[in-house]
Amino acid sequence: SDRGSQYCAYDYRVIQEQSGLKTSMSRKGNCYDNAPMESFWGTLKNESLSHYRFNNRDEAISVIREYIEIFYNRQRRHSRLGNISPAAFREKYHQIAA
């Protein structure tokens, strides 16, 4: 994480430890340590999560899974891929390789 106060809170850390989760935080004062994931979470929040009010955990999991598996990984245009979708990039790659 980016060392946000919610991730450093004692109660959060206790629950995390009880659940068997491991903490991974960037170095203090170095915002670039985890930049790709921070960017992804920001994109997920802006493009998807901000449009919903979930009634339960399963609903949230379903929406997040659909966003990642259907939209982000297949349809969303990525600047790193030349502003084309991963599916289009894969097709283009296979045409060149053939």
Steps between C-alpha positions, in 0.01 A plus 500: 500500500597865501520518882155658522369542854228240443768238428714593801212501751542253786157336461557450127839339559356266766223380265752465221729287717210285624400439138850388408562794268844651452563874498684649205567872518716729297801660657427819688519800271532294182173516313642315199552165677152379422398743228356245252263350758405838645416610146290188443304545826436865412373399157278230648351747748443774241368285216295250696467506878396864526183413304375240748367471850540136595251318719735218589847358447395256226355784295827694528705195405280441195533859377876510558551163330296608198689829474840329512433184300257632238574870460851585625681189374315469168324817384647808667751689290844520662748775418786254552361290213469793261148590612347173387331232708693194618281284273585716196868501599502120526332466160748741344790311659379165364459648151859625505632171640319290238 
